[in-house]
Protein backbone atom coordinates (compact mmCIF):
# COMPACT_ATOMS: atom_id res chain seq x y z
CA UNK A 1 0.00 0.00 0.00
CA UNK A 2 2.84 2.41 0.75
CA UNK A 3 4.11 2.14 -2.82
CA UNK A 4 0.66 2.97 -4.21
CA UNK A 5 0.47 6.00 -1.93
CA UNK A 6 3.90 7.23 -3.05
CA UNK A 7 3.01 6.77 -6.72
CA UNK A 8 -0.30 8.60 -6.25
CA UNK A 9 1.47 11.49 -4.53
CA UNK A 10 4.26 11.72 -7.13
CA UNK A 11 1.91 11.52 -10.10
CA UNK A 12 -0.23 14.35 -8.73
CA UNK A 13 2.54 16.51 -7.26
CA UNK A 14 4.42 16.97 -10.53
CA UNK A 15 1.50 18.47 -12.52
CA UNK A 16 0.63 20.63 -9.52
CA UNK A 17 4.18 22.00 -9.39
CA UNK A 18 4.12 22.79 -13.12
CA UNK A 19 0.72 24.43 -12.68
CA UNK A 20 2.11 26.63 -9.92
CA UNK A 21 5.02 27.61 -12.17
CA UNK A 22 2.58 28.45 -14.97
CA UNK A 23 0.54 30.60 -12.61
CA UNK A 24 3.69 32.57 -11.77
CA UNK A 25 4.46 33.09 -15.46
CA UNK A 26 1.20 34.59 -16.69
CA UNK A 27 2.61 35.22 -20.18
CA UNK A 28 3.39 31.53 -20.66
CA UNK A 29 -0.02 30.43 -19.36
CA UNK A 30 -1.77 32.90 -21.69
CA UNK A 31 -0.05 31.52 -24.79
CA UNK A 32 -2.71 30.43 -27.29
CA UNK A 33 -2.72 26.74 -28.20
CA UNK A 34 -5.76 26.45 -30.46
CA UNK A 35 -8.23 29.26 -31.02
CA UNK A 36 -9.19 30.66 -27.62
CA UNK A 37 -7.67 27.67 -25.82
CA UNK A 38 -4.60 28.74 -23.82
CA UNK A 39 -1.70 26.75 -22.41
CA UNK A 40 -2.91 27.35 -18.86
CA UNK A 41 -6.38 26.03 -19.64
CA UNK A 42 -4.99 22.98 -21.44
CA UNK A 43 -2.66 22.29 -18.52
CA UNK A 44 -5.53 22.60 -16.03
CA UNK A 45 -7.65 20.14 -18.02
CA UNK A 46 -4.73 17.71 -18.27
CA UNK A 47 -4.07 18.05 -14.55
CA UNK A 48 -7.70 17.23 -13.80
CA UNK A 49 -7.51 14.20 -16.09
CA UNK A 50 -4.34 12.96 -14.41
CA UNK A 51 -5.92 13.38 -10.98
CA UNK A 52 -9.10 11.51 -11.92
CA UNK A 53 -7.13 8.69 -13.58
CA UNK A 54 -4.72 8.34 -10.67
CA UNK A 55 -7.55 8.40 -8.12
CA UNK A 56 -9.29 5.63 -10.07
CA UNK A 57 -6.02 3.63 -10.25
CA UNK A 58 -5.39 4.11 -6.51
CA UNK A 59 -8.94 3.03 -5.64
CA UNK A 60 -8.67 -0.13 -7.76
CA UNK A 61 -5.28 -0.98 -6.32
CA UNK A 62 -6.31 -0.41 -2.70
CA UNK A 63 -9.52 -2.40 -3.18
CA UNK A 64 -7.51 -5.29 -4.58
CA UNK A 65 -5.13 -5.15 -1.61
CA UNK A 66 -8.00 -5.07 0.89
CA UNK A 67 -9.79 -7.91 -0.88
CA UNK A 68 -6.65 -10.05 -0.57
CA UNK A 69 -6.53 -9.33 3.15
CA UNK A 70 -10.17 -10.34 3.59
CA UNK A 71 -9.74 -13.51 1.55
CA UNK A 72 -6.63 -14.52 3.47
CA UNK A 73 -8.43 -14.41 6.82
CA UNK A 74 -9.64 -17.63 8.43
CA UNK A 75 -12.66 -18.91 6.47
CA UNK A 76 -14.24 -20.29 9.65
CA UNK A 77 -14.38 -16.86 11.28
CA UNK A 78 -17.30 -14.68 10.13
CA UNK A 79 -16.44 -11.12 9.13
CA UNK A 80 -18.17 -8.56 11.35
CA UNK A 81 -17.71 -5.63 8.99
CA UNK A 82 -16.15 -3.44 11.67
CA UNK A 83 -12.43 -2.86 11.65
CA UNK A 84 -10.77 -4.21 14.74
CA UNK A 85 -13.87 -6.02 15.97
CA UNK A 86 -13.34 -9.56 17.19
CA UNK A 87 -15.67 -12.42 16.23
CA UNK A 88 -16.75 -12.59 19.89
CA UNK A 89 -18.33 -9.14 19.50
CA UNK A 90 -20.76 -10.52 16.93
CA UNK A 91 -21.80 -13.58 18.99
CA UNK A 92 -24.61 -11.78 20.83
CA UNK A 93 -26.68 -11.45 17.68
C-alpha positions as CSV (number, residue, x, y, z in Angstrom):
1,X,0.0,0.0,0.0
2,X,2.8,2.4,0.8
3,X,4.1,2.1,-2.8
4,X,0.7,3.0,-4.2
5,X,0.5,6.0,-1.9
6,X,3.9,7.2,-3.0
7,X,3.0,6.8,-6.7
8,X,-0.3,8.6,-6.2
9,X,1.5,11.5,-4.5
10,X,4.3,11.7,-7.1
11,X,1.9,11.5,-10.1
12,X,-0.2,14.3,-8.7
13,X,2.5,16.5,-7.3
14,X,4.4,17.0,-10.5
15,X,1.5,18.5,-12.5
16,X,0.6,20.6,-9.5
17,X,4.2,22.0,-9.4
18,X,4.1,22.8,-13.1
19,X,0.7,24.4,-12.7
20,X,2.1,26.6,-9.9
21,X,5.0,27.6,-12.2
22,X,2.6,28.4,-15.0
23,X,0.5,30.6,-12.6
24,X,3.7,32.6,-11.8
25,X,4.5,33.1,-15.5
26,X,1.2,34.6,-16.7
27,X,2.6,35.2,-20.2
28,X,3.4,31.5,-20.7
29,X,0.0,30.4,-19.4
30,X,-1.8,32.9,-21.7
31,X,0.0,31.5,-24.8
32,X,-2.7,30.4,-27.3
33,X,-2.7,26.7,-28.2
34,X,-5.8,26.5,-30.5
35,X,-8.2,29.3,-31.0
36,X,-9.2,30.7,-27.6
37,X,-7.7,27.7,-25.8
38,X,-4.6,28.7,-23.8
39,X,-1.7,26.8,-22.4
40,X,-2.9,27.4,-18.9
41,X,-6.4,26.0,-19.6
42,X,-5.0,23.0,-21.4
43,X,-2.7,22.3,-18.5
44,X,-5.5,22.6,-16.0
45,X,-7.7,20.1,-18.0
46,X,-4.7,17.7,-18.3
47,X,-4.1,18.1,-14.5
48,X,-7.7,17.2,-13.8
49,X,-7.5,14.2,-16.1
50,X,-4.3,13.0,-14.4
51,X,-5.9,13.4,-11.0
52,X,-9.1,11.5,-11.9
53,X,-7.1,8.7,-13.6
54,X,-4.7,8.3,-10.7
55,X,-7.6,8.4,-8.1
56,X,-9.3,5.6,-10.1
57,X,-6.0,3.6,-10.2
58,X,-5.4,4.1,-6.5
59,X,-8.9,3.0,-5.6
60,X,-8.7,-0.1,-7.8
61,X,-5.3,-1.0,-6.3
62,X,-6.3,-0.4,-2.7
63,X,-9.5,-2.4,-3.2
64,X,-7.5,-5.3,-4.6
65,X,-5.1,-5.2,-1.6
66,X,-8.0,-5.1,0.9
67,X,-9.8,-7.9,-0.9
68,X,-6.7,-10.0,-0.6
69,X,-6.5,-9.3,3.1
70,X,-10.2,-10.3,3.6
71,X,-9.7,-13.5,1.5
72,X,-6.6,-14.5,3.5
73,X,-8.4,-14.4,6.8
74,X,-9.6,-17.6,8.4
75,X,-12.7,-18.9,6.5
76,X,-14.2,-20.3,9.7
77,X,-14.4,-16.9,11.3
78,X,-17.3,-14.7,10.1
79,X,-16.4,-11.1,9.1
80,X,-18.2,-8.6,11.3
81,X,-17.7,-5.6,9.0
82,X,-16.2,-3.4,11.7
83,X,-12.4,-2.9,11.6
84,X,-10.8,-4.2,14.7
85,X,-13.9,-6.0,16.0
86,X,-13.3,-9.6,17.2
87,X,-15.7,-12.4,16.2
88,X,-16.8,-12.6,19.9
89,X,-18.3,-9.1,19.5
90,X,-20.8,-10.5,16.9
91,X,-21.8,-13.6,19.0
92,X,-24.6,-11.8,20.8
93,X,-26.7,-11.4,17.7
